Amino acid sequence: MLTTHSPVIWTSEHDELLLVEVRDSIDGDVTAGLRDVLAWAVDRYDGVVVDLSAATSIDRAGLSVLLQIQERAHLRDSRICFAEPSPELMNALEALHAKTMFELYGRRSEAMARLREPA
């Protein structure tokens, strides 16, 4: 099992999927590192689950990164979905009118099961 981490971003391999855990706000302080990790992930894995349970907020820079990575995954025939968004993050996504832009799951096990299904 591959496992890497920074103070804010943790990754772990689960069979053919990569789990990326974001453990802080998704804002200008972490967007460059998050973009790099997620770009690496969708370039190497058929499926990526981003666990947002500890992400308490998102700003426009963070939203832009998630949208860019979602597009990158699509172009590379990879799949990405987002799991367990915190209530604070859901409120922030609603405020940015972005809640429906992502494939969101209430539990990361649901997201992983979805990515294991044929596309």
MIDOSE-1310 file (N, C-alpha, C; in nm, 2 decimals, decimal comma, always signed):
residues 119
mltt	+0,08/-0,12/+0,00/+0,00/+0,00/+0,00/+0,09/+0,12/+0,00; +0,06/+0,21/-0,09/+0,13/+0,34/-0,10/+0,07/+0,44/+0,00; +0,15/+0,50/+0,08/+0,09/+0,61/+0,17/+0,19/+0,72/+0,17; +0,14/+0,84/+0,15/+0,22/+0,96/+0,16/+0,14/+1,07/+0,23
hspv	+0,21/+1,16/+0,29/+0,13/+1,27/+0,36/+0,22/+1,39/+0,37; +0,14/+1,50/+0,39/+0,19/+1,63/+0,43/+0,11/+1,67/+0,55; +0,13/+1,78/+0,61/+0,04/+1,81/+0,73/-0,11/+1,82/+0,69; -0,13/+1,86/+0,56/-0,27/+1,89/+0,52/-0,32/+1,78/+0,42
iwts	-0,24/+1,72/+0,34/-0,29/+1,62/+0,24/-0,22/+1,49/+0,26; -0,31/+1,39/+0,28/-0,26/+1,25/+0,30/-0,31/+1,17/+0,18; -0,23/+1,07/+0,13/-0,28/+0,98/+0,03/-0,25/+0,84/+0,07; -0,34/+0,75/+0,03/-0,32/+0,61/+0,06/-0,39/+0,53/-0,06
ehde	-0,32/+0,42/-0,10/-0,36/+0,34/-0,21/-0,46/+0,23/-0,15; -0,56/+0,21/-0,22/-0,66/+0,10/-0,19/-0,69/+0,02/-0,31; -0,62/-0,09/-0,33/-0,62/-0,16/-0,45/-0,59/-0,07/-0,57; -0,68/-0,06/-0,66/-0,65/+0,03/-0,78/-0,70/+0,17/-0,77
lllv	-0,74/+0,21/-0,65/-0,79/+0,35/-0,62/-0,69/+0,42/-0,53; -0,69/+0,55/-0,55/-0,61/+0,63/-0,45/-0,71/+0,72/-0,37; -0,69/+0,72/-0,24/-0,77/+0,80/-0,15/-0,68/+0,92/-0,12; -0,73/+1,04/-0,14/-0,66/+1,17/-0,10/-0,75/+1,23/+0,01
evrd	-0,69/+1,25/+0,13/-0,76/+1,31/+0,24/-0,71/+1,46/+0,25; -0,80/+1,55/+0,25/-0,77/+1,69/+0,27/-0,80/+1,73/+0,41; -0,70/+1,77/+0,49/-0,72/+1,79/+0,64/-0,71/+1,94/+0,68; -0,76/+2,02/+0,59/-0,76/+2,17/+0,63/-0,85/+2,24/+0,53
sidg	-0,86/+2,37/+0,54/-0,94/+2,45/+0,45/-0,87/+2,44/+0,31; -0,96/+2,44/+0,21/-0,90/+2,44/+0,07/-0,90/+2,58/+0,02; -0,78/+2,65/+0,04/-0,77/+2,79/+0,01/-0,63/+2,81/-0,05; -0,60/+2,94/-0,07/-0,47/+2,98/-0,13/-0,35/+2,92/-0,06
dvta	-0,36/+2,89/+0,06/-0,24/+2,83/+0,13/-0,21/+2,69/+0,09; -0,31/+2,61/+0,04/-0,29/+2,47/+0,01/-0,31/+2,44/-0,14; -0,36/+2,53/-0,21/-0,41/+2,50/-0,35/-0,30/+2,45/-0,44; -0,18/+2,50/-0,43/-0,07/+2,46/-0,52/-0,03/+2,31/-0,48
glrd	-0,02/+2,28/-0,36/+0,02/+2,14/-0,32/-0,10/+2,05/-0,35; -0,22/+2,09/-0,33/-0,33/+2,00/-0,36/-0,34/+1,98/-0,51; -0,32/+2,08/-0,59/-0,33/+2,07/-0,73/-0,22/+1,97/-0,78; -0,10/+1,98/-0,72/+0,01/+1,88/-0,76/-0,03/+1,74/-0,73
vlaw	-0,08/+1,72/-0,60/-0,11/+1,58/-0,56/-0,22/+1,53/-0,64; -0,33/+1,60/-0,67/-0,44/+1,55/-0,74/-0,41/+1,53/-0,89; -0,32/+1,62/-0,95/-0,28/+1,59/-1,09/-0,20/+1,46/-1,10; -0,11/+1,44/-1,00/-0,03/+1,32/-1,00/-0,13/+1,20/-0,99
avdr	-0,23/+1,21/-0,90/-0,32/+1,10/-0,87/-0,40/+1,06/-1,00; -0,46/+1,16/-1,07/-0,54/+1,13/-1,18/-0,46/+1,09/-1,30; -0,33/+1,12/-1,30/-0,24/+1,07/-1,41/-0,20/+0,93/-1,39; -0,21/+0,88/-1,27/-0,16/+0,74/-1,24/-0,26/+0,64/-1,20
ydgv	-0,38/+0,69/-1,16/-0,48/+0,59/-1,11/-0,61/+0,61/-1,19; -0,68/+0,50/-1,21/-0,81/+0,50/-1,28/-0,92/+0,56/-1,20; -0,90/+0,56/-1,07/-1,00/+0,62/-0,98/-0,94/+0,69/-0,86; -0,99/+0,81/-0,83/-0,94/+0,89/-0,71/-1,06/+0,93/-0,63
vvdl	-1,05/+0,91/-0,50/-1,15/+0,96/-0,41/-1,09/+1,07/-0,32; -1,15/+1,18/-0,31/-1,10/+1,29/-0,23/-1,19/+1,30/-0,11; -1,14/+1,27/+0,01/-1,21/+1,28/+0,13/-1,20/+1,42/+0,18; -1,32/+1,48/+0,20/-1,33/+1,62/+0,24/-1,39/+1,64/+0,38
saat	-1,38/+1,53/+0,46/-1,45/+1,54/+0,59/-1,38/+1,64/+0,68; -1,25/+1,66/+0,67/-1,18/+1,76/+0,75/-1,16/+1,89/+0,69; -1,21/+1,91/+0,57/-1,20/+2,04/+0,50/-1,31/+2,13/+0,54; -1,28/+2,23/+0,61/-1,39/+2,32/+0,67/-1,44/+2,43/+0,58
sidr	-1,36/+2,46/+0,48/-1,40/+2,57/+0,39/-1,33/+2,56/+0,26; -1,38/+2,64/+0,16/-1,31/+2,64/+0,03/-1,33/+2,78/-0,02; -1,23/+2,84/-0,08/-1,24/+2,97/-0,15/-1,24/+2,95/-0,30; -1,24/+3,06/-0,37/-1,25/+3,05/-0,52/-1,12/+2,98/-0,58
agls	-1,01/+3,00/-0,52/-0,88/+2,93/-0,57/-0,90/+2,78/-0,55; -0,95/+2,74/-0,43/-0,97/+2,60/-0,41/-1,07/+2,54/-0,50; -1,18/+2,61/-0,52/-1,28/+2,56/-0,62/-1,22/+2,55/-0,76; -1,14/+2,64/-0,80/-1,08/+2,64/-0,93/-0,99/+2,51/-0,94
vllq	-0,91/+2,48/-0,84/-0,83/+2,36/-0,84/-0,91/+2,23/-0,86; -1,02/+2,22/-0,78/-1,11/+2,10/-0,79/-1,17/+2,09/-0,93; -1,21/+2,20/-0,99/-1,27/+2,20/-1,12/-1,16/+2,16/-1,23; -1,04/+2,22/-1,21/-0,93/+2,19/-1,31/-0,90/+2,04/-1,30
iqer	-0,89/+1,98/-1,18/-0,86/+1,84/-1,16/-0,97/+1,75/-1,22; -1,09/+1,79/-1,19/-1,20/+1,71/-1,25/-1,19/+1,71/-1,40; -1,16/+1,82/-1,46/-1,14/+1,82/-1,61/-1,02/+1,74/-1,65; -0,91/+1,75/-1,58/-0,79/+1,67/-1,61/-0,83/+1,52/-1,60
ahlr	-0,90/+1,48/-1,50/-0,94/+1,34/-1,49/-1,02/+1,29/-1,61; -1,11/+1,38/-1,65/-1,20/+1,34/-1,76/-1,11/+1,32/-1,89; -1,02/+1,41/-1,91/-0,93/+1,41/-2,03/-0,84/+1,29/-2,03; -0,81/+1,24/-1,91/-0,71/+1,12/-1,90/-0,79/+0,99/-1,88
dsri	-0,92/+0,99/-1,89/-1,00/+0,87/-1,87/-0,99/+0,82/-1,73; -0,96/+0,90/-1,63/-0,96/+0,87/-1,49/-1,09/+0,92/-1,44; -1,13/+0,87/-1,32/-1,25/+0,91/-1,25/-1,22/+0,97/-1,12; -1,28/+1,07/-1,08/-1,26/+1,13/-0,95/-1,40/+1,17/-0,89
cfae	-1,40/+1,14/-0,76/-1,52/+1,18/-0,69/-1,48/+1,23/-0,55; -1,58/+1,29/-0,48/-1,55/+1,36/-0,35/-1,64/+1,30/-0,25; -1,58/+1,28/-0,13/-1,66/+1,21/-0,03/-1,66/+1,28/+0,11; -1,77/+1,26/+0,18/-1,78/+1,31/+0,32/-1,75/+1,46/+0,33
pspe	-1,81/+1,55/+0,25/-1,78/+1,69/+0,27/-1,84/+1,73/+0,40; -1,76/+1,81/+0,48/-1,80/+1,86/+0,61/-1,92/+1,95/+0,59; -2,01/+1,97/+0,69/-2,12/+2,06/+0,68/-2,07/+2,20/+0,64; -1,95/+2,24/+0,70/-1,90/+2,38/+0,67/-1,86/+2,39/+0,52
lmna	-1,80/+2,28/+0,47/-1,76/+2,28/+0,33/-1,88/+2,28/+0,24; -1,99/+2,21/+0,27/-2,11/+2,21/+0,19/-2,17/+2,35/+0,19; -2,17/+2,42/+0,31/-2,22/+2,56/+0,31/-2,14/+2,65/+0,22; -2,01/+2,63/+0,22/-1,92/+2,71/+0,13/-1,94/+2,68/-0,01
leal	-1,96/+2,55/-0,05/-1,99/+2,52/-0,19/-2,12/+2,58/-0,23; -2,22/+2,57/-0,14/-2,35/+2,63/-0,17/-2,34/+2,78/-0,19; -2,26/+2,85/-0,11/-2,24/+2,99/-0,12/-2,17/+3,03/-0,25; -2,08/+2,94/-0,30/-2,02/+2,96/-0,43/-2,10/+2,91/-0,55
hakt	-2,22/+2,86/-0,52/-2,31/+2,80/-0,63/-2,24/+2,69/-0,70; -2,17/+2,60/-0,62/-2,08/+2,50/-0,68/-2,12/+2,36/-0,63; -2,22/+2,34/-0,55/-2,25/+2,21/-0,49/-2,28/+2,11/-0,60; -2,35/+2,14/-0,71/-2,38/+2,04/-0,81/-2,27/+2,02/-0,91
mfel	-2,16/+2,08/-0,90/-2,05/+2,07/-1,00/-1,97/+1,94/-0,98; -1,99/+1,87/-0,86/-1,90/+1,76/-0,83/-1,99/+1,64/-0,80; -1,92/+1,52/-0,82/-1,98/+1,40/-0,78/-1,95/+1,38/-0,63; -2,05/+1,40/-0,54/-2,03/+1,40/-0,40/-2,10/+1,28/-0,34
ygrr	-2,03/+1,22/-0,24/-2,09/+1,10/-0,17/-2,08/+1,13/-0,02; -2,18/+1,08/+0,05/-2,18/+1,10/+0,20/-2,08/+1,02/+0,27; -2,04/+0,91/+0,21/-1,94/+0,82/+0,28/-1,83/+0,79/+0,18; -1,71/+0,78/+0,22/-1,60/+0,75/+0,13/-1,61/+0,60/+0,08
seam	-1,67/+0,51/+0,16/-1,69/+0,38/+0,11/-1,79/+0,37/-0,01; -1,89/+0,46/-0,01/-1,98/+0,47/-0,12/-1,91/+0,52/-0,25; -1,82/+0,62/-0,23/-1,74/+0,68/-0,34/-1,65/+0,57/-0,40; -1,58/+0,49/-0,31/-1,49/+0,39/-0,36/-1,57/+0,28/-0,43
arlr	-1,69/+0,24/-0,38/-1,77/+0,14/-0,45/-1,81/+0,19/-0,58; -1,85/+0,32/-0,59/-1,89/+0,37/-0,72/-1,77/+0,37/-0,82; -1,65/+0,40/-0,78/-1,54/+0,40/-0,87/-1,50/+0,26/-0,91; -1,53/+0,16/-0,83/-1,50/+0,02/-0,87/-1,60/-0,03/-0,97
epa	-1,71/+0,03/-0,99/-1,81/-0,01/-1,09/-1,76/+0,03/-1,23; -1,80/-0,05/-1,33/-1,76/-0,02/-1,46/-1,81/+0,12/-1,50; -1,73/+0,20/-1,58/-1,77/+0,33/-1,62/-1,88/+0,34/-1,71
